[in-house]
């Protein structure tokens, strides 16, 4: 599940929890490569000398430079820890041509990063000394029958509201201010994943500005290798997506949400039961287990069921606990799981739960760690129906993703970073979810992408051989 929505739900019953993700035609497109073709491997060229010509770019795109009115607020992202990062310029893009102009002006001169929702766990959407491409002006959500065309700057709260009004459904994350772009490009784990799959599994095509400044259509029939990479290959790699076309499903008429509470000291038993129960449950059921650090490790289970509350109740009988259940419609359920839009300073990392483990492996690392949570979000179901190499998202056969999360005082971030690192090491688990990107993750390329890493490097060699979109954990040709 994207983000920290369940931390907000921790102290709420189902009844009170609700009180973590426009209609316009698709934007005009520049010529794209011919359908069914892909770029030949590009050859590296010498980098141009000198900084970008910001004055010239300003004539084409709304551009903010340090000292300009609105610059400080425009560079701000969700986590205040990255407020000290200062891009050399911010291009506020309203159409694909703006992105093309920005990329062409800055390529191989300064770092370039796109910002959709601004939720990068490592602050990678704020390129210090580089060009931030702000996609917030490209946020239309246009439902077209069974498909929806979504601008890369759209936030999940807008996506859900528009789809819900049209009676359509797209599985996505929870935090309302998460951008559709980063979510999709990293895969897109959410509360409906076991029933409908990942967000990226519903991608039909994407409009992408590549390192050469061209706008390309990536789909099964056009730039198929790029299309493969965009489905789980991570945000910030290969190009700047300007819009996505997704297939949608009919919105379910009933989604029953629930929370289960358990007495102190029962964490190991609950984790053991969750690991047995969820894989055997129908895909309509999704659940996570949340462990909270302290002198005694707290535990709770939250989740939802695509169906009525009576059917859900029979499934919950296998788990026990003090139960709270509420039946909602699709949009109501998405609002229920929404976290706060207020900025939060936090440190986080992730691992992948490939198969059931001894519960103490998850619980023991949290003893005495007040303020730290471990969230195990269930996978399986429709996620596992797709082969690991069919898209760039590798962790298809896992039982769940594990997020280690600690909210921190920005003035004492280093201590929290060290503490999270200790917990991650103590878990002894491998893998990682790229949407919980962690600068300290060892062998991160393998952790995020597993057996798909080599193919992703080849896509990078084809579309960005000069590392125009390079950053600390970028997929690069070497």
C-alpha positions in Angstrom: 0.0 0.0 0.0 1.4 3.4 -0.9 2.2 5.7 2.0 1.3 5.9 5.6 -2.5 5.9 5.5 -2.8 3.0 7.9 -0.8 4.8 10.5 -3.6 7.4 10.6 -6.1 4.6 10.9 -4.3 3.1 13.9 -6.3 4.9 16.5 -9.6 5.0 14.7 -12.6 2.7 14.4 -14.0 2.0 11.0 -16.8 4.5 11.6 -14.5 7.3 12.3 -11.5 6.6 10.2 -12.7 8.4 7.1 -13.3 11.7 9.1 -2.3 7.2 1.8 -2.2 7.8 -5.5 -11.2 17.5 -15.0 -12.2 16.3 -18.5 -10.1 17.3 -21.4 -8.9 15.7 -24.6 -5.4 14.2 -24.5 -2.7 16.9 -25.0 -1.5 17.6 -28.4 1.4 15.4 -29.4 4.6 16.0 -31.2 5.6 13.4 -33.9 6.4 10.1 -32.3 8.4 7.1 -33.5 6.6 4.8 -35.9 4.4 2.1 -34.2 6.0 -1.2 -33.8 9.5 0.2 -33.9 12.0 0.9 -31.2 15.1 3.1 -31.1 18.4 1.6 -32.2 21.1 1.8 -29.5 22.1 5.4 -29.3 25.8 6.5 -29.2 27.0 8.7 -26.5 27.8 12.3 -27.5 30.0 14.9 -25.9 28.3 17.0 -23.3 27.7 20.6 -24.3 29.6 23.2 -22.3 28.1 25.8 -20.0 24.8 26.0 -18.2 21.5 26.0 -19.9 20.2 29.2 -21.5 17.5 29.9 -18.9 16.6 33.2 -20.6 15.9 31.4 -23.8 13.9 28.6 -22.1 11.9 31.2 -20.2 10.5 32.4 -23.6 9.0 29.0 -24.2 8.1 27.7 -20.7 6.9 29.2 -17.4 10.3 29.1 -15.5 11.2 29.9 -11.9 14.7 30.7 -10.9 16.1 31.1 -7.3 14.9 34.4 -6.0 11.8 34.5 -8.1 8.5 34.9 -6.4 7.0 31.5 -5.9 10.2 29.6 -6.3 10.5 28.4 -2.7 6.9 27.1 -2.6 7.3 25.5 -6.1 10.3 23.4 -5.1 8.7 22.1 -1.9 7.9 18.4 -1.7 6.0 16.3 0.8 8.9 15.6 3.1 10.3 18.7 4.8 13.7 17.0 5.1 14.4 18.0 1.5 13.6 21.7 1.9 17.3 22.5 1.7 17.6 21.2 -1.9 17.6 24.0 -4.5 17.1 23.3 -8.2 18.8 25.8 -10.5 15.4 26.2 -12.2 11.8 24.9 -12.1 10.0 24.5 -15.4 6.2 24.6 -14.7 4.9 22.5 -17.6 1.4 22.6 -18.9 1.7 20.5 -22.1 4.1 18.0 -23.6 5.8 20.7 -25.7 6.9 22.4 -22.5 8.5 19.2 -21.3 10.2 18.8 -24.7 11.6 22.3 -24.5 12.8 21.9 -21.0 14.6 18.6 -21.6 16.2 19.9 -24.8 17.5 23.0 -23.0 19.0 21.2 -20.0 20.0 17.7 -21.4 23.7 16.9 -20.6 24.1 20.3 -19.0 22.5 19.9 -15.5 20.6 17.1 -13.8 16.9 16.8 -14.8 14.1 15.3 -12.7 10.4 15.3 -13.1 8.1 16.0 -10.1 4.5 14.7 -10.1 3.3 14.4 -6.5 6.6 15.1 -4.8 6.6 12.0 -2.6 10.0 10.5 -3.5 11.2 8.9 -0.3 14.8 10.1 -1.1 13.8 13.5 -2.5 15.0 12.6 -6.0 12.4 14.8 -7.6 14.3 17.8 -6.3 17.5 17.9 -8.4 19.9 20.1 -6.4 21.5 22.5 -8.9 19.5 21.0 -11.7 16.2 21.4 -13.6 13.0 20.3 -11.9 10.2 19.6 -14.4 7.0 20.3 -12.5 4.2 18.3 -14.1 1.5 19.8 -11.8 -0.1 21.7 -14.7 -0.8 18.5 -16.5 -3.4 17.0 -14.2 -6.5 16.3 -16.3 -8.4 13.0 -15.8 -10.5 12.2 -18.8 -12.7 9.1 -18.6 -13.3 7.7 -22.2 -15.6 4.8 -21.9 -13.6 1.9 -20.4 -10.4 3.8 -20.5 -9.1 6.9 -18.7 -6.4 9.3 -19.9 -4.6 10.9 -16.9 -2.1 13.7 -17.0 1.2 12.9 -15.3 0.7 15.6 -12.7 -2.7 14.3 -11.4 -3.0 13.4 -7.8 -4.8 10.3 -6.6 -7.6 12.2 -4.9 -8.5 13.7 -8.2 -8.2 10.4 -10.0 -10.4 8.6 -7.6 -13.0 11.4 -7.5 -13.3 11.5 -11.3 -13.4 7.7 -11.7 -15.9 7.3 -8.9 -18.2 9.8 -10.4 -18.0 7.9 -13.7 -18.6 4.5 -12.1 -15.1 3.2 -13.0 -12.2 1.8 -10.9 -8.4 1.8 -11.2 -6.4 0.1 -8.5 -3.9 2.6 -7.1 -2.3 3.9 -3.8 -3.8 5.5 -0.8 -2.2 8.8 0.0 -4.4 11.5 -1.7 -1.5 13.7 -2.7 0.6 11.0 -4.3 1.1 11.6 -8.1 -0.2 9.0 -10.6 3.2 9.1 -12.4 5.6 7.9 -9.7 3.0 5.4 -8.4 2.5 3.8 -11.8 6.2 3.8 -12.8 7.2 1.9 -9.7 4.4 -0.6 -10.0 1.5 0.7 -7.9 0.7 -1.5 -4.8 -2.7 -0.6 -3.3 -5.6 -2.0 -1.3 -7.3 -3.4 -4.4 -4.2 -5.1 -5.8 -5.2 -8.7 -5.0 -8.5 -8.2 -6.9 -7.5 -6.0 -9.8 -3.7 -6.1 -9.9 -1.1 -3.3 -9.7 -1.7 0.2 -11.2 0.9 -0.5 -13.9 -1.0 -3.7 -14.9 -3.8 -1.5 -16.3 -1.5 0.8 -18.4 -2.4 0.8 -22.1 0.0 3.4 -23.3 2.0 6.4 -22.2 3.3 9.6 -23.8 6.9 10.0 -23.0 9.5 12.7 -23.7 12.8 10.8 -24.1 16.3 12.1 -23.6 16.5 13.3 -27.2 13.6 15.6 -26.7 11.1 13.6 -28.7 7.6 12.7 -27.6 7.0 9.0 -28.1 4.0 6.7 -27.6 4.9 3.7 -25.5 2.5 0.7 -25.8 2.5 -2.9 -26.7 2.7 -2.0 -30.4 4.9 1.2 -30.2 8.2 1.3 -28.4 7.4 -2.1 -26.7 10.6 -2.3 -24.7 10.1 1.2 -23.3 6.5 0.3 -22.5 7.7 -2.9 -20.7 10.2 -0.8 -18.6 7.6 1.9 -17.6 5.5 -0.8 -15.9 7.5 -1.1 -12.7 10.9 0.1 -13.8 10.8 3.1 -11.4 10.1 6.8 -11.6 12.7 9.1 -13.1 14.1 6.6 -15.5 14.0 6.4 -19.3 12.1 9.7 -19.9 9.4 12.1 -18.6 5.9 10.7 -19.0 3.4 13.4 -19.8 0.2 11.3 -19.8 -1.0 7.7 -19.2 -3.9 5.8 -20.7 -5.3 3.1 -18.5 -8.0 0.5 -18.9 -10.5 0.6 -16.0 -12.9 -1.8 -14.4 -16.5 -1.2 -13.4 -16.4 0.3 -9.9 -17.6 -2.3 -7.3 -20.9 -1.4 -5.7 -19.7 -2.5 -2.3 -16.2 -2.4 -0.7 -16.2 -3.5 3.0 -13.4 -2.0 5.1 -12.3 -3.4 8.4 -9.8 -3.2 11.3 -8.9 -5.8 13.8 -7.3 -5.2 17.1 -5.5 -7.6 19.3 -4.3 -7.6 22.9 -0.8 -6.7 24.0 1.8 -9.5 23.6 0.0 -11.2 20.7 2.1 -9.9 17.8 3.8 -13.2 17.0 0.6 -15.1 17.0 -1.2 -12.6 14.8 1.7 -12.4 12.3 1.7 -16.2 12.0 -2.0 -16.3 11.4 -1.9 -13.5 8.9 0.7 -15.4 6.9 -1.5 -18.5 6.8 -4.8 -16.7 6.3 -4.2 -14.2 3.5 -2.7 -16.5 0.8 -5.7 -18.8 1.2 -8.3 -16.0 1.1 -10.1 -15.1 -2.1 -8.5 -12.3 -4.1 -11.4 -10.0 -3.2 -9.8 -9.7 0.2 -6.8 -7.5 0.9 -5.2 -7.1 4.3 -2.0 -5.8 5.9 -0.5 -6.3 9.3 0.9 -3.3 11.1 3.5 -3.7 13.9 4.3 -0.8 16.1 7.5 -0.6 18.1 7.8 -0.1 21.8 8.4 -2.0 25.0 5.7 -4.3 23.8 5.2 -4.6 20.0 1.7 -3.6 19.1 -0.2 -5.3 16.3 -3.3 -4.7 14.2 -4.7 -5.9 10.9 -6.5 -3.6 8.5 -8.0 -4.2 5.0 -10.9 -4.4 2.7 -13.1 -6.8 0.8 -14.6 -6.2 -2.6 -18.1 -7.3 -1.6 -20.7 -7.0 1.1 -19.9 -6.9 4.9 -21.7 -10.2 5.6 -19.4 -12.1 3.2 -16.4 -10.4 4.8 -17.5 -11.3 8.3 -17.3 -15.0 7.4 -13.6 -14.5 6.3 -12.7 -12.6 9.4 -13.9 -15.4 11.7 -10.6 -17.2 10.9 -8.5 -14.4 12.4 -10.3 -13.2 15.6 -9.5 -9.9 17.2 -11.8 -7.0 18.1 -13.5 -6.2 14.9 -14.8 -3.0 13.3 -16.4 -3.3 9.8 -18.1 -0.8 7.5 -19.6 -1.3 4.0 -18.9 1.5 1.6 -19.0 2.2 -2.1 -15.8 2.3 -4.2 -15.1 6.1 -3.7 -16.0 5.9 -0.1 -13.5 3.1 0.5 -10.7 5.0 -1.2 -11.5 8.0 1.0 -11.5 5.8 4.0 -7.9 4.7 3.3 -6.7 8.2 2.5 -4.0 9.5 4.8 -3.2 13.1 5.6 -2.1 15.6 3.0 -0.1 17.5 5.6 3.6 17.4 5.0 5.5 14.8 7.1 9.2 14.4 7.9 10.0 10.7 7.9 12.6 8.0 7.1 11.6 4.8 5.5 12.9 1.7 3.7 11.5 -1.6 2.5 12.0 -5.3 2.0 10.0 -8.0 0.3 8.4 -10.9 2.1 8.9 -13.6 -0.4 7.3 -16.4 1.7 6.2 -16.9 5.3 8.8 -16.4 7.9 9.1 -17.0 11.7 7.0 -14.1 13.2 9.8 -13.1 15.5 11.9 -12.2 12.5 9.4 -9.3 12.0 8.5 -8.5 15.6 11.8 -8.7 17.5 13.5 -5.8 15.6 10.8 -3.4 16.9 11.2 -4.0 20.6 12.1 -0.8 22.3 11.7 1.3 19.2 9.0 3.7 20.0 7.7 5.6 17.1 8.7 3.1 14.4 6.2 1.0 12.5 6.5 -2.0 10.2 3.7 -2.4 7.6 3.4 -5.7 5.7 1.1 -5.1 2.7 -0.4 -8.3 1.2 0.3 -9.3 -2.4 -0.8 -12.4 -4.3 -4.1 -12.7 -6.1 -4.1 -10.8 -9.4 -0.6 -9.5 -8.8 0.8 -13.1 -8.9 -1.2 -13.9 -12.1 1.4 -12.1 -14.2 4.9 -13.5 -14.8 7.7 -11.6 -13.1 9.3 -10.8 -16.4 6.1 -9.8 -18.2 6.5 -6.3 -16.8 9.4 -4.6 -15.1 7.8 -5.2 -11.7 9.7 -8.2 -10.4 8.1 -9.2 -7.1 5.0 -10.9 -8.5 5.2 -14.1 -6.4 5.8 -12.4 -3.0 3.6 -12.8 0.0 3.8 -9.1 0.7 5.9 -5.9 0.8 7.4 -4.7 4.1 7.7 -1.0 4.8 9.7 0.2 7.7 8.6 3.7 8.6 9.6 6.3 11.2 8.3 9.8 11.5 11.1 12.1 12.7 12.0 15.5 13.8 13.8 17.1 10.7 16.4 18.5 13.1 17.4 14.9 14.2 17.0 13.0 11.0 20.3 11.2 11.2 19.4 9.3 14.3 16.2 8.0 12.7 18.0 7.1 9.5 20.5 5.0 11.5 17.6 3.4 13.5 15.7 2.4 10.3 18.9 1.0 8.8 19.4 -1.2 11.9 15.9 -2.5 11.7 16.2 -3.2 8.0 19.4 -5.1 8.5 17.9 -7.0 11.5 15.0 -8.2 9.4 17.3 -10.3 7.3 15.0 -10.1 4.3 15.9 -9.3 0.7 14.4 -7.2 -2.1 12.8 -3.8 -2.0 10.0 -1.8 -3.5 11.2 1.0 -5.6 8.3 3.3 -4.6 9.8 3.1 -1.1 13.2 4.1 -2.5 16.1 4.0 -0.1 19.5 5.7 -0.8 21.1 3.3 1.7 19.7 0.1 0.3 22.6 -2.2 -0.6 22.6 -3.8 -4.1 19.5 -1.7 -4.8 19.3 -2.6 -8.5 18.8 -6.3 -7.7 16.7 -5.5 -4.7 14.2 -3.4 -6.7 14.3 -5.2 -10.1 15.6 -8.7 -9.5 16.0 -10.7 -12.7 14.6 -7.8 -14.7 17.7 -5.6 -14.0 19.7 -6.6 -17.1 16.9 -5.9 -19.4 16.2 -2.5 -17.8 19.8 -1.5 -18.3 19.4 -2.3 -22.0 16.4 -0.1 -22.2 18.4 2.7 -20.6 21.2 2.1 -23.1 18.6 2.5 -25.9 16.7 5.5 -24.7 19.2 7.4 -22.4 22.8 6.4 -23.1 24.1 9.7 -21.8 22.3 9.5 -18.5 20.3 12.6 -19.1 17.9 11.5 -16.4 20.6 10.1 -14.2 20.4 10.3 -10.4 21.8 8.3 -7.4 19.6 5.3 -8.0 18.8 5.7 -11.7 18.7 2.7 -14.0 21.7 3.4 -16.3 23.4 1.4 -19.1 26.4 0.5 -16.9 
